[in-house]
Amino acid sequence: MTLVRRAALVTVLVVLAAVLTADVPRGVTEKHTVTYDRYSLMLDGKRTYIWSGEFAYWRLPSPGLWRDVLQKMTANGYNTVSIYFNWAYHSPKKGVYDFSGIRDVDLLLEMAEEMGLYVIARPGPYINAETSSGGFPGWLNNDPGKARSDAPSYLAAADEWMTRIDAVIRRHQYTNGTGTVILQQIENELFATGPSQQRYMKRLASRVRADGITVPIFHNDVARNGYWVPPGGAGPLKGPVDLYAFDAYVGPQRCDEKAKDAPDFGIWGDVGAKASPNTPGFTAEFGGGWFDYWGGPDAYECLAAEGAGPGYERVFYGTNIANGLSIQNFYMTFGGTSWGWLPSPIVYTSYDYGAAISEARQLRPKTTVMKQLGLFVQSFSPITKLTRGSAVTPSSSKVKVYHDVNPDSGAHLFVAMHNPSRATTDDSFTFPIETRDGAYEPAVRLDGQDAKLLVADYDMDGQHLVYSTSEMVTHFAGTALFTGRKGESGETVLRYASAPTVSGDVASSYDPATGDLRLRYVHGGLREVKISGGGRPPLTLLLTDDISDMWRYDTAAGPVLVSGPALVRTAAMEGSLLTLTGDTDAPASLRIWGPAQVSRVLWNGEPYAGKIAGPSAVTLPQLIWRSFVPPLPDDTGWQVADHITTTATTKPPAGNPVLTADDYGFHQGDIWYRGHYSGVRKSLTFRFGGGGAGLLQAWVDGVYLGQSVVPSGVPAPRRLATATFDAPASAGEHVVTVMVRNNGHTQDMAADEAHKEGRGLISTSLGAAATWKIQGNRGGEDLVDPVRGIMNAGSYDGYHLPGYPDSSWATAAVPAATAEPGTTWYRTTFELSVPDGHDASLGLTIGDPATLRSTANYRALIYVNGWNMGQYTANVGPQNTYTLPNGILHPRGENTLAIAVTSDGGPGNGLEKVALTDLGTVRGGVDVPTVPAPAWNQAKWGLE
């Protein structure tokens, strides 16, 4: 690709190598351009505000539900989706890559194209993302080269991944004329900046260009340090990139913090990021919530409502807009589930994140604000080129007002918020507006955590807006939608050559001297104001305090605005027929504004006749259990742990065998050891790596010694522990059995090889006097179940799988009064009969959902139809409800649920109550095919 810089404008010229020809469909000759200047991105020369949400497909292992999430994003004002591609998720073994089934990212990008969503591709190699090893595959832990450097072996591994993922991304580039990928990230949050990293970054840039990536490339700076800025940037470190991007997480991160405790945001650059004055202001990650951690405060609902809720969004995202940041990506928009062994040692199963779309795929109230802002930045085109306007002094010192102007159109944007922005008081004020239309001083109110984006001197579809104290949401020919807070006064002033006719529930007056039509009202419900005459086209002005059930779509016949249902997923016009699909959570009626020729409406394939039904009730079955306590595993066929060197950063004492699990190809889940020693020992000590809330259990000669748990709490950079047990006093030969639960590898945030911290046993007090065997998931890197993949590593014997012959297991009572030391397996099958045409998001709740942490001391692995959907830790918490995605769960058929309960045993430590839970049901949804996956079979798994 050739870059041509003219003044502040950078144009990306598309030069496709011959190798790319096969990726472009025959007959496609039109190519597209991605260009940019200091103000905004331009697609085929058109300035475009990028309003993006982060979505991790690998935290939702049901491709049918990818469509559900992407449709919800589109409906709620996003025009872009940002996607981390997880190296580890696709590569269980060096040289082995899987892009099929739940890893079919071609399908994912095709879905984005179908919905018209642009894509910001973020393929690593390192992603962080609170996932094990930060997205590095387990086999990379055995690479001697330093990761995120120019070490030859690491570069060869990174090349291997980038070449494969780039081949997929390349096919979906906007610049091909065949896709919607508009930007690509080449590394993430790399704040190690030495010569080795500089050479590494140049290699990555060369790699993606050689792979045929022609869209602009960038790096995501961890905070606004000015690292890896493009040529011409003002930051301390230049990089081989086109754009500068940074991340920011500025709000409360815990449930015990309040929204008012958020820092004052201040000014993040004078129109764009100062570190790169010639490129658009770009937040590659701006906080859409925050992660919770093992033993944490169960923060997600609090974050969604307060910490990163509607007020937070208006204040902080609005400030970004005021400061000219025209590429905004919100992390997360749908967080999803860290199913299986995806989590880093920091986080537990749920990665809900307090995001706009919950882990159970429900639209939270904060989604409505994202829709309001997203539709606004896409409708108010002057926002893509803003310069700082004259200073505005409001009447109250408790308020500040940012003022921007588009130098081409002359339109003004005012962003009003508290001073400081974290304040939550109730403040009424006026502020001066001086535009080509004249001088005005409107009255505005800010009550609680809030900010308002107000427009003045704006031409829209043949109308002229002088100003409004209501916030513009969207507009198109003949229709404009404005919103405000319930109970607050609003004022909208439009200009006409002569007095127009006004009908609707507003007070109106016309000033012939200025041509101003002044409308006054109080926000409450939806009011429809019709204005005609006055020398302008007719206008329907919609004023509301709630746009949660209002949906805008662009059809072939023009834009359409629909009100009534809980969600409109798609809209299409053919002649006079408007075809809509969507969801209802209660009976609803439709109101439609748009093309005049609409005379018939189909809703979900049925003619609309004045009412849409709400959902039917979903009946959930009671669960009947069988249980089994397996014997300690036989070590026949296990590997001998005889390595004497390791790449792990946690090495055993000199002369001792290497016991770390990665060295033997076991990177996830439970690791078993069998050791032999002679003589009498007073005690046995084991140093082990288990990750957050990981544990070790030990037996000698089949007698249970006890367990040790890695401390959990506020995240720490390392997850190691030491366990000491009394040893049997008898002489002779002894057999010691140890199980270590690996709850994930540390991330490599500081590029310091942290991901190579050992998991499993690191050393023992037996030293070189013992001989050891080791076994993890069956097959290790050579998967026996490649469909579910490396992150699913289940029981070695297949107890977790559908079809396992459990008829000999005993009938079990749940809740269980007591437990055996070690692991007890529970299994049940149940039928679901969710009504056709419904989307029921179901979950599994263990224990008392009102209790943050249980008094019981055990943990449980939850397998649904063979898929590891989470880990419950009763006394650590805080999670006790687990989302079960459709496609993995069969909503209209038989399901197998298996739970592996591990504890010290004893009364009070048995499995608590287990129940299915309805997390949200609507009539509608999308087609969700069952994800095909193998059941148990004798030949592959055998019998114990």
N, C-alpha and C positions, 0 to 999 in steps of 0.2 A: 504494500500500500504506500502511496505517495502522499505526504502531507504538504499542503501549500498554505503558508500563512501570509495573509494580506491585512496589515494593520492588526486589529484585534480579532479578525475573523479567521477561523481555521476551517478549511473545507476538506473533508475526507473524500478523496477520489477513489472510486471503486475500480480496482485493477484485479480481475480474477485470473488466477493462473489456470493453465490448461487442466491441471489435476482436479479443479473444481467443477469442470464441465459436467461430469457424471452426476453431480449433486443437484443440478438445475433441471427441472422438468422441461421436456421438449416443448418448443413453442413459446417458452417464456423468454422474452428478450428485454423487457423493461426492467431496468435496475433502479434502485432507490439510493438516495444519499442521506447520510447523517452528518450534519454540520453544526457548528456552534460558535458563539462568541461569548463575551463576558456576561451576557444577559440570560441566554437560554439555549437549549438544544433546538435544532431545526431539522425537521424531517421533510425531505424534498423541498427545502427552502421555507417551510412553514414553521414559525415559532410554536413550540409545543411545551406546555407545562407538564412535567412528569410527576404524577401523584401515584406513588408505588407502595405496595404492601409486600412484606416478606412472607413467603410460603415455602416450607420444607416438605417436599413430597415424601421424603424418606421417614417422616414422622406420621405418615398416614398411609399404611400399607394396603390400600384399596384403591386402585386406579379409577374405579367408578366414582369415588368420592372426590377425587381431584377436580372433576367437572363441577361438583356441587360447590366446593370452596371457590373455584375461579368464577363461577357464575355469581356467587354472593359478593365477591369483590367487585366485579363489573357493575352489578346492580347498585352498589354502595359507593360509586363515584371514583373508584380506582381506574386509571387507564393503563397501569403498568403492574407487573408482578416481578418481584426480585426473587431469584432462586439460587440458594447454595446447592451445588452438586457435591455429594459426599463420596469421596474417594473410597473410604473403607466399605461403604454400603455396596459398592459394585465390585470389589476385588478381594476375595477371600484368600488369594494366594498370588504370589508374584507371577505376572504374566497371564493371570486368569481374570477376565472381566465379563460381567453379566449386565446386559441392558434389556433384559426381557422381564415380563410379568410385572411385579411391583417395582421394578427398576427400569421400566420402559420410558426413558425420558424423551425419546422421539414422540411418543404418544402425548406426553405432558406438554411439549412445545406445540404440537399440533392443536391441542385443546386451547392453548393460549391464543393461537392464530385464529381459530374458529370464533373466539369471543372478542377478537380485536384488541386483546391485551398486548401491549409492548412488554418486552422481557429484558430485565437486567440479569445477565448470566454471571454467576459467581462460582466458578469451578475449583477454587483453591489455588494450588494444591492443599493449602491449610485453610480451614474455615473457622476453627474455634467452636462457636455455636453450642457450647455446653454439651458437646458430644464426645464420646470416648476418643482420646488421643487428638482431639480437635479435628477429627476427620481423617487422620492418617490411618492407613490400613494396619492391622496387627502385624503383618509380616515385615513392615518397615521398621519395627522395633529391633529387628535383628540386622538391620543395615548398619555397617560400621561408620558410614559417612554422617556428618552432622546435618540434621534436617534444617531446612530453610537457610542453606548456605550453598556455596559453590563446590562442595565436596563431590567428586566425580560420581560416586555410587548413588548419592542422593539425587543428583541431577539426572542420572539415567532413569531412576525410578520415577521422578516427577515428569520427565519426558514421556515415559510410558503411559502415565495417566492422562496428561494433557493432550497427547496425540489422539487418544481414544475418545475423550469427552469432547475435544474440539471438533472431531469429525461429525459428531451429532449436532453441536451448536452451529457449525458452519452451514449445515443444510437449512437452518432456520433463521439465518440472518436477514434483517430488513434490507440490507444492501444487495442481497441476491435477487430481490424482487419476489421472494417466495416465503418469507417468514417475518417475525416481529422482534427478533433479538436486536436491540439497538445499542447496547453497551456490554462490555465484558471486563470483569475484574481479573487481575492477574495474581494478586496476593492479598492477604487480609491482615490488617492490624500488625504489620511488621515494624516494630519499633526498635529492633536491632538494626543498626544502620552502618555497620563497619564495611570495609572493603569487600569482604566475602559476600555480604548481603547485597552490596551494590552490583557485584558481578552476577549474582544470582538473579536479581531483578532484570538485568539486561538479558540474561538467558531466557527468562520467562517471556519477556516481550518478543524476543526473536522467535521463540517457539510458537507462540500463538499466531504471529504473522506468517511463519512458514507453514503453519497448519491451515492457512486460508482465512483467518479471522480478519475481517476488514472494517468492522465497526470500531469506534473509539474504545480505547482501553484505559483502565484506571486502577489505582490501588486505594484501599479504604484505610485511612489514617486512624489510629486509635486515639480519639480526641483530636483536637485541632492543633497539632504540633507543627504542621507545615512539612511533614516528611513525605518524600516521593512526589514533589510537585512537578508539573511538566515544565519544559523549557519556557523561560519567560516568567516563571513563578517567583514569588518573593520569599518562599519558605527556606529553611536552613538546609534542605537536602533535595537535590534534583533527582528525578526518576525518569525512566524510559516510558512515560505514559502520556496520554493526550489530555486527560482530565484529572483534577484533584478532587478527592472526596474524603469525607471524614465522618466519624460516628459521634453521637452524643446521647448520653443517658442522664437527664438532668433532674428527674423527679424523684419522689420517695420510692424506695425499693423494698419496703417492708410494710406489713399490715399495721404495725404499731407506730409507723410514721404517718403524719397527716399531710394532706395536700398543701396546707398553709406552710409546712416546713420546707417546701421545695425552694431551692435557691432562686434568687432573682436572676432571670435569664439574661437581661441586658442586651447588648447589641453584638451579634455574631458577624461582624464585618460590615463595612459601609457599602451596601449593595453587593452581596456575594461574599465569598471567603477571601479575606485579604491576602492569604498565602498564595493565591493564584488569581490575580486580578484580571487575567485575560480569558478565563474560562467560567462557565456558570457556577454559581453557588450550589453545592452538591452534598447532601447528607446521605451517604450510602446506608447508614443505619441511624435512625433517630428513634428514641425510646417510645415504643408502643406498649410498654409494660416493663416487667423485669422477671427474672427467674426466681423461683423459690428453691430451697435446699433441704437436704436431709435434716430432720429435726427442726425445720423452719416454722414460721408462724402461720402457714396456710394462707399465703398473701394474695392469691390470685383474684378472688372476688373483690377484696378491698382495693387492689390496684385498679381493677377494671372500673370500679365505681368512683374512687376518690383519687388515689395516688397518680394514676394515669388515665383518669376518666374524662368525661366531656369537658370539664373546665380546664384541665391540664391541656387537652388537645387544642382548645381555642386559644389559650395563652401562648403555649410554646410553638405550636405549628403556625399560629398566626404571626408570631414574632419572626419566625423563619421567612414567611412570605414577605413581611414588611422589610426584611433585610435582603431581599432579592435572591433568596435561595430558591431556585426554580426547578431543581431536581431533588425531590424529597422521597425517601424510602423509609417506611415505618416497620421497625423490627420489634415484635412480630405483629402480623395482621391475623394469621392463624398459626398458633404455636404447635398444636398437635400433641402427639404422645411419643415419649422416648421409650418405645416398646423394646422388648428383648433386652439386649445388652448395649443399647445405643447410648445411655447416659454417661457423661463424664462422672468422676467421683463426687462432683458438687451436687448434682440434681437428682431428684427421684423420678418416677415414671412420668408424671404429668409434666408437660411443657406448655401448659395453658398460657402462661406468661401474662395473664390479665389482658389478653389481646382483644381486639375488636370482635373477632369471631372466636367463640370459646372452643375449648378442646372437643366438646360435644357438637360442634358446628352450629351453635346457636348464635344469633345476632344479638349482641349486647347493646344497651342504650348508647354506648359510646360510638357504635357503628353509625348511628344517625348523624353525629357530628362529622365523622369522616366523609359521609355522603354529602353533607352540606358543603364542606370545604372542598371536596373533590369536584363536585359539580360546578362550584364557583370558579375554581382556578381554570377549569376547562371552558367555561362560558365567558368569563371576563378576559378577553384576549389581550388587553393592554398589560396584564399582569406579567407577561413574558418579556417585557422590556421596561424596567422601572429604574428611575433615578431618584435620588433623595430630593424631596420637595422642601419648601421653606419651613422653618421651625414653626410648630403649632403649640401655643400655650393654652391649655384648658383652664376653665375657671376654678378648678379645684387642684390643689397641689397633690392630692391623693390619686391623681390620674395622670397618665402620660399618653400621648398620641403620636404615633409614627405617621409620617406623611411622605408618600411617594407619588411620582408623576410619570406617565408615559410620555417621552419626549416627542413621539410621532403623533399620537392622537390627542394629547393634552388631557386625557382622563386622569382622575385623581383616585388614590386609594388612601384611606385613613384607617389605622389600626389602633384602637383605643383599649387600654387595659389599666389595671391598678398600678400605683407607684408606691412601693415596689410591686412587681408583677405577682409575687406570691401572696399578696394581701387578699383577703376574702370579705372585705367590708361591703356595705351597701352605699354606693356613692353616686349621686346625681350631679351632672355638670353640663356646661356648654363648652363648645370649642369653635373657633372661627374658621370658616371656609371662604377662601377667596379664589375664584376661578373666572374663566371667561364669561360665565353666566352672572357674575356679580359677587357681592359679599353677603354671607349668611352666618348665623350662629345657632345651629340646632342644639336641642337639648337631648342628652343621652343618659342612660342609667347603667351602672355595672353593679350587680348584686351577687356577692359570692365570688368564687373563682370563675372568672369570665373574661372574655375579650370580644371585641366586635370589629369586623372588617366592613367598612362603609365606603361606598362608591359615590363619586361626584363627577359632573361634567362628562357624561358618558353617552355616546350614541349607540343605541341597541335596536336593530331590526326596524328602522324607520321611526323609532321613538327617541326622545332625548331626556335623559335623567339628569336633573339638576343636582339633586342629592337625595339620599334616604337615610333615615336612622334605623331602618330595618336592614337586615343583611340580604343581599342578593344571593339566591341559590342558583337559578338558571333562567335562561330566556331563549325564546325562538320566535319566529314571526307570529305575531298575534297573541303571544302568551309570555308572561313573566311571573316568576315565583320568588317571593321575599318572605323572610322569616324573622321572628323575634321571640323574646322570652315571654311566657304567659303572664298576663297582667301588666306588662310594660307598655307604655305609650309609644306609638310609632308615627313617623311623619315621612311622606314621600312627596317629592316635588318633581313634576314633569313639565316640560315646556311645549306650548302650543301657540300657533299663530292667531287663533281665536278661541273663544270659550268652547270647550268640548262638552258633550253630554256625558254625565256620570251617573251610573246606577250601581247601588251596592251599599252595604252597611258601613259607610265612612262619612265623615264630615268633609266637605269639599268646598274650596273657594278658588276663584280665578282672578288674577291680577292682570288686567289688560295692559298696564304699563310695562310689565316685564314679560308677560306671556306665561307666568308661572301658574300651574294648576297645583294647588296644595291639598293633599289628602291627609286627614288626621284620624287616628283609630287607636284602639287598645287591642293588643294581641290576645287572642283567645279563640281557639277553634280555627276552622278554615272559612275565610270569607272571600267571595268572588266579586271583584269590582270590574265593571265593564265601562270602557271609555271609548267614545266614538266622536268623529268630527274633529274640529279644531285644526284641520289641515294635515292630519296624520292618519295612518291606517288604524283600524279598530284594535283595541288592546284589551285583553282579559288579564287583569292584575290579581294574582292570587296572594293573599296575605294569611299567614298561619303561624302558629307557635309550635307546630309539630310536623315534621316531614318524614316521620318514621315509616309511614305507609304510602309514601309518594315515590314514584319511580320514573325516571326519564330514560328513553331509548331513542336512538336514531334509526329510522326505517328508510327503505327505498323511496317512500312517499314523503318523507320528512319526519321531524322529531315528533314524539308522542310522549305525553305525561299521563301517568295512570295513578289513581289513588284508590286505596281500599284494602288490598290484600297484604298479608304479612311479608310477601316477597313477590316481585315480578322477575322471573329469570330470563325470559326472552320475549321479544316483540317483533313482529314482521307484518308488513302490509302487502296484500295482493289485490289490486283493484280496490273495492270498497270493504274488503274483509281484513280485519285486524286480528291476528292470531297471537294470543298471549299464553305463556306458561308460567307457573309460579306456585306458591304455597299459601295456604291459609292455616292459621292457628285458632281461628274462630270464624263463624259465618261472616261474610263480607259482601259488600256491593261495590261495583266499579264506577268510578268517575273518570272520564277520559277527555283530555285536551290534546288537540293535534290536527292532523289532516282532516279537512272538511268532508272528504268523501267517505269517512268511516260510517258504515251503516250496519255492519254485522261484526260480531265479536265471537271468537272461539276462545274458551278458557280451558286449558289442558285437554284440548281436542273435542270439547263439548260446547254446543251453542250456549252463549250467555243469555240468561232469561231473567235478569234482575237480582239474582242472589247466587252466591257461591257458598257451598257447604263448608263447614269447619271439619276438623278431624273427628273420626270415631275413636272410642275408647280402646286402649290396648290392654289386654289382660296378660299378665306375666305369671308363669308357672312357679309353683313351689319346687324346691330342689331336694331330691332324695339321693343319698350318698352311699358309696362303698369306699372302704379304706384298706390300706395295706402298708405294713412297715417292712421295707425291703431289708435283707441282710446286708452287711458290709460287702462291697463289691469284690469280686474275684479279680486278682491282678494278672490273670492269664492274658497275654498279648499286650500288656502295657509296655511302654518304652522304658528302657533303663536310663536313669538320670545320671549320665556319666560325662557330661560336658565339663571341660575344665576352664573354658573362657566364655565370656558373655559380653554383649554390647550394652547390657543393662547398666544404668547409673548406680544401681544398688548391688554391689558385687559381694560374694561370700568371702569369708576370711581365706587367706592363702592356704592352698592345699585342700580346701573343702570342695565338694562337688557343686556344680551350678544346678540350682533347683528352680530358678525362675521359669514360669510356665511358657513365656513367649519363646524361649530357646528351643522348646520342643513342639512348637506349632500350635499351642493352645492359648488363645488370645481373649476368650470371653468365658464368663460363667464359672461354674464350679470346677475346681481342680482337685483331683484326688492323688494322694501319695501313699505308697506302701514302703516302709523301711524295716530293716532287720538290724538288730544290735545284740550284743552279748553282755552279760554281767549285770550288776546292780547299780542303779542310778537313783539318787535321792529325788531328783526332779528332772523334768524335760522342759526345755525352753525352745520356742519357735519364734523367729522373726519373720513376719510375713507382710505382704502387700495385698490389701483387699479393697482399696478405694473407700469412698464414703459409705459408712454403715456396713462395710464388709465384715466377714467373720472367719474364724477358724474353729473347727471342732477336731478333737483328737481321741483316739482309742489306743490302748495297749493290750495286746492279746485278746482283742474283742471286747474289752471292758472300757466303757465310756469314761473319759477323764474330765471333759468339760469343754467349754467354748470361750473364746475371746472375741470381742467386737471392736472394730476400729471406731474410735470416738467420732461423733458427728456433731454438727452445729454450724457455726459460721464457717463458710468455706475457707479451707487452708490449702496451701500449694502442694502438700504431700499427704499421702494416705497410707501410712505404715503403722504397724503395732507389734508388740511383743507379748507372747503368751507363755506362762509358766505353769506347769501342772506337777503334782506329786506323781512320782513313778512307782510302779510295783516293786515291792521289796525283795521279790524272789530272784534267785540267780538263774543262770542259763540263758537260752535264746529267747528273744522277744520280738514280736511283730508290732510295729506302730503304724497306725492308719491315721491320716490327716486329710481333712477336707477344708479347702480355702475357697470362699466365695469372692470372686473378683467382680467388684461393682464398678469397673471401668478404669481406663488409663487416664492419667493426668494429661491435661492439655499442654501444648507447647507454646503458650502465650508469649513467653519471653525469648523464644528461640534458643532455649538452653538445654534441650534434650530431655525436658521434664517428662515427655511421653514414654521415655525408656525406663522410668522408675519401675522396679520389679513388681510383678504380681504373682501370687502363689507364695510358696516358701522362698525365703531369701537365704536363711541360714538356720542351723539348729545347734543345740548344745551337744549333740552327738558328734558334730564335726565330721571328720573323715572316717570315723569308726563305724558308721552305718552305710549300708547300701540301699539305694532308693530306686523305685519305679514311679512313673508318673502317667496320669491319664486325665484328659479333659473331655471336651465334646467328642463324640465318636467321629473318627476320621480326621480330626484336627482341621488343617487347611484344605484337605480333600473331603469336601462336604458329602455326607450321606443324604442330606436334604437341601440341595441347592435352591429349591423353590423358595423356601422360607429364608434360607440364607444364613450367613455366618453370625448375624446378630441374634438368631433365634435359638442357638445352642440349647437343646432341651435335655431331658434325662438320657443317660447313656443307654438305658434299656427300652426306651420308647413308651414309658408310662404316660407321657403327655399327649400321645397321638390318638386321633379317632380310630376306632377299631381294635384298640389294644384289648386282649382277652382278659377282662377283669371279673369274669363270672365267679371266680373262686374267692374274690375279695369279700371281706365281711361287710354286712350292712353297718353303716356308721351313723351315730347321732351327731348332728351339728346344730348348735354349739357343742363342742367337745369339752368335757369336764377336765380332762387331763391330756397329757401328750407323752409319747415315748421320746427319750433322747435321740437326737439325730433327725432323720427326715421321715415323715409319714405322708403317704400319698392319698388324696381323696379324688374320686371320679364320679361324675354323674352325666347323664344325657337328658336333654329336655327339648320339647317342641315349642317353637314360636309360631304364632299365627297373626302377625301384623297385617292389618287389612291391606288389600291391593290398593295401589295409588296413594300409599302413605309412606312417609319417611319418619321412622321412629329411631331416635338415637338412644341406645340403651347402654347401661353401665352395670357394673357389679360392685356392690357395697359389702365390705367386710367390717364387722364390728358395729359400733354405734357412730353413725355419721355426725352426731352432735359433739363427739369427743375428739379433740385434736390428737391426743395420744392415749393409747390403751394402757391398762395396768398389766396386761399379759406381755410376756417376753418371748416373742417368736417372730419369724418372718415367713411370708408365703409367696411363692411364685405362681402366677395365674396363667394358665394355658387355655385358650379358647380355640377349639378345633385344631389343636396342635401348635397354635401361635402363642408365643410368650408375650402377653399383653401387660405385664407389669409385676412389680414386687411390692408387697405390703409389708411394712415393718411396724408391728403393733405398738411397741413402746417408744419408737423413734419418731414415726410419723413424718409429716402430718397427713399424708394422703390415705383415704380409705375407700374412695369411689374411683373406679377404673372404667374409662370409656372403651366400649367394645364396638369398633367400626363395622358397619354393614359391609358385606363382601367377605370379611373374615367371619363375622357372625352371620348366620343364615336367618333372616327375619321371618321367613316363611318355610320352616323346615326344621330338621333335627340338628342339634348342636351337642358337642362334647365339651365338658368343662373339667379340667384337671387342676388340682391345687397341691403343690408340694410344700408342706409345712415343716420348717426346720427350727428346732429349739433345743434348750437344755432338758426339756421334758418337765414333768411334774404337774400337780394340780394348778389350775389357773393359767396354764400356758398352752391350752388346746385351741384349736381353730374356733374362732368366734362365729356369730351368726353371719351367714352368707345369703345375699338376696339380690335378685335382678332389680334394676332401677330404671325408670323412664326418665331420661334427661331432657326430653323435648320431642314432641310428636306433632307433625303437620300433615295436612292433606296436600300431596304434591310430591316434591322431591325429584330426583333424577333416577334413571335406570342404573342400578349398581349390580354388575355381574358378580357372581361368586368367584373369589380368587381361588383357582384350582391349586390344590396342594395334596401331597401323598398322605395316605393313611398308613397305619402300622401294617407291616407284613412280616411273616416268619423269616423269609429269606434274608431280608435286610437287617432286621433287628434281633431275631432269635428270641428265645425264652430264657429266663433266668434259671 
